[in-house]
Amino acid sequence: MITLRNATATDLEQLARIENEGFSQAEAASKEAFAERIRLIPDTFIVAEREGEILGYINGPVIGTPYITDDLFKEIKTNPKNGGYQSILGLAVSKKVRGRGIAKLLMKKWEELAQQNEREGITLTCKEELAAFYEKQGFVNRGRSESQHGGGVWYDLVKLIIY
């Protein structure tokens, strides 16, 4: 059975392994960045776990605008109780369990959290080849992002929360 829970500092090794499977070295968050996110935004750093093994995760701070900016990969602040946009700085699933619905499970939990906390929407950037996955989850592709993170070409996707 897969359980969803908030990430803890003891998860860092497993989180780093999954992060490096899913992102290039230039794009991947460091263990230090993950530790900072766990410390500052534990309410929006969720892992999917089965029998002590982390299968995937989703994380990101709440921001005031509908688009992610590169400064968020370097510095974040604690989340406000309500409002704003729930960002996704990272969503990754272990290579050995991809294609089994874990990303969808994490996205469903993310949307529930956004609704509970009266967020305006959920925002993320992704590579072109992943845009269709997010569009199937109800996101709207708003075109090429201004993000230069890791030297890649990114696209802004936003899902407004309907109450």
Secondary structure per residue as TSV (DSSP state, phi and psi in degrees):
chain	resnum	aa	ss	phi	psi
A	1	M	-	360.0	136.4
A	2	I	-	-92.8	130.5
A	3	T	E	-114.5	150.1
A	4	L	E	-110.7	134.6
A	5	R	E	-152.6	168.5
A	6	N	E	-73.3	142.7
A	7	A	-	-69.1	152.7
A	8	T	-	-130.0	166.5
A	9	A	G	-59.9	-27.5
A	10	T	G	-71.4	-9.0
A	11	D	G	-88.0	-6.2
A	12	L	H	-54.7	-43.1
A	13	E	H	-61.8	-47.7
A	14	Q	H	-66.6	-40.1
A	15	L	H	-61.9	-44.3
A	16	A	H	-62.8	-40.1
A	17	R	H	-61.3	-47.4
A	18	I	H	-66.4	-40.8
A	19	E	H	-58.5	-44.4
A	20	N	H	-73.8	-18.9
A	21	E	H	-75.7	-30.4
A	22	G	H	-99.7	-17.3
A	23	F	S	-133.1	152.0
A	24	S	-	-67.1	165.7
A	25	Q	T	-58.4	-38.0
A	26	A	T	-69.9	-28.6
A	27	E	T	-92.0	-29.0
A	28	A	S	-66.0	139.9
A	29	A	-	-74.6	145.5
A	30	S	-	-82.0	166.2
A	31	K	H	-59.0	-37.5
A	32	E	H	-63.9	-40.5
A	33	A	H	-64.7	-42.1
A	34	F	H	-63.3	-42.9
A	35	A	H	-60.0	-40.7
A	36	E	H	-65.9	-41.1
A	37	R	H	-65.3	-41.9
A	38	I	H	-62.0	-38.8
A	39	R	H	-70.8	-43.8
A	40	L	H	-88.8	-34.5
A	41	I	-	-130.9	55.0
A	42	P	G	-62.1	-25.6
A	43	D	G	-71.7	-18.5
A	44	T	G	-126.8	43.8
A	45	F	E	-136.7	98.8
A	46	I	E	-113.2	137.8
A	47	V	E	-116.5	149.0
A	48	A	E	-101.4	127.2
A	49	E	E	-134.8	145.0
A	50	R	E	-137.7	120.9
A	51	E	T	51.3	44.7
A	52	G	T	83.8	-5.8
A	53	E	E	-102.6	127.6
A	54	I	E	-78.7	125.9
A	55	L	E	-97.4	-25.9
A	56	G	E	-176.3	173.9
A	57	Y	E	-154.2	164.4
A	58	I	E	-143.0	139.2
A	59	N	E	-155.7	157.3
A	60	G	-	162.8	151.1
A	61	P	-	-83.8	165.8
A	62	V	E	-84.0	133.0
A	63	I	E	-125.8	163.8
A	64	G	S	-87.1	-8.2
A	65	T	S	-123.0	161.3
A	66	P	S	-79.1	1.6
A	67	Y	S	-128.1	140.9
A	68	I	-	-76.8	137.5
A	69	T	-	-114.4	153.2
A	70	D	G	-61.7	-25.1
A	71	D	G	-62.5	-23.5
A	72	L	G	-65.4	-23.1
A	73	F	G	-77.8	-11.0
A	74	K	T	-110.6	-34.6
A	75	E	-	-147.6	128.1
A	76	I	-	-129.1	165.2
A	77	K	-	-121.5	165.5
A	78	T	-	-62.6	156.0
A	79	N	-	-79.2	139.2
A	80	P	-	-71.2	157.9
A	81	K	S	-63.0	-42.1
A	82	N	S	-137.1	162.3
A	83	G	-	80.2	-176.8
A	84	G	S	75.8	-173.3
A	85	Y	E	-112.1	131.7
A	86	Q	E	-81.6	113.0
A	87	S	E	-88.0	159.6
A	88	I	E	-120.3	105.3
A	89	L	S	-84.2	-27.5
A	90	G	E	-152.4	134.0
A	91	L	E	-138.9	117.1
A	92	A	E	-146.1	148.1
A	93	V	E	-127.2	140.1
A	94	S	-	-55.0	138.6
A	95	K	G	-53.6	-36.1
A	96	K	G	-73.4	-10.6
A	97	V	G	-127.0	16.8
A	98	R	T	-66.9	151.3
A	99	G	T	81.4	12.8
A	100	R	S	-113.9	15.8
A	101	G	S	86.8	7.7
A	102	I	H	-69.4	-40.9
A	103	A	H	-61.3	-41.7
A	104	K	H	-63.6	-39.9
A	105	L	H	-61.6	-44.9
A	106	L	H	-65.4	-39.6
A	107	M	H	-64.5	-39.1
A	108	K	H	-61.8	-45.0
A	109	K	H	-62.0	-39.6
A	110	W	H	-61.4	-43.7
A	111	E	H	-66.1	-39.5
A	112	E	H	-60.2	-44.9
A	113	L	H	-61.9	-41.9
A	114	A	H	-62.5	-42.4
A	115	Q	H	-67.5	-45.2
A	116	Q	H	-58.5	-34.0
A	117	N	T	-101.5	16.0
A	118	E	T	52.3	46.1
A	119	R	-	-76.1	151.8
A	120	E	S	-72.3	-31.3
A	121	G	E	-178.4	-176.0
A	122	I	E	-119.4	137.4
A	123	T	E	-131.3	147.9
A	124	L	E	-156.3	165.3
A	125	T	E	-119.3	146.6
A	126	C	E	-149.5	166.3
A	127	K	-	-74.9	156.7
A	128	E	G	-53.8	-39.9
A	129	E	G	-69.0	-15.5
A	130	L	G	-99.9	-7.8
A	131	A	H	-58.1	-40.7
A	132	A	H	-61.2	-38.9
A	133	F	H	-57.4	-48.9
A	134	Y	H	-69.8	-34.7
A	135	E	H	-62.4	-36.2
A	136	K	H	-66.1	-21.7
A	137	Q	T	-90.4	6.6
A	138	G	T	97.0	7.2
A	139	F	-	-81.6	150.7
A	140	V	E	-108.2	127.9
A	141	N	E	-79.5	115.7
A	142	R	E	-98.3	16.2
A	143	G	E	96.1	-173.2
A	144	R	E	-62.5	134.4
A	145	S	-	-83.3	156.9
A	146	E	S	-77.5	-10.9
A	147	S	-	-59.6	137.2
A	148	Q	-	-115.0	13.2
A	149	H	G	-50.6	126.1
A	150	G	G	64.7	11.4
A	151	G	G	78.6	9.7
A	152	G	-	-93.0	170.7
A	153	V	-	-99.8	123.6
A	154	W	-	-121.0	158.9
A	155	Y	E	-124.0	140.7
A	156	D	E	-84.7	127.2
A	157	L	E	-127.3	136.4
A	158	V	E	-135.4	140.6
A	159	K	E	-125.4	115.4
A	160	L	E	-77.7	145.0
A	161	I	-	-91.0	127.0
A	162	I	-	-104.8	127.5
A	163	Y	-	-105.8	360.0
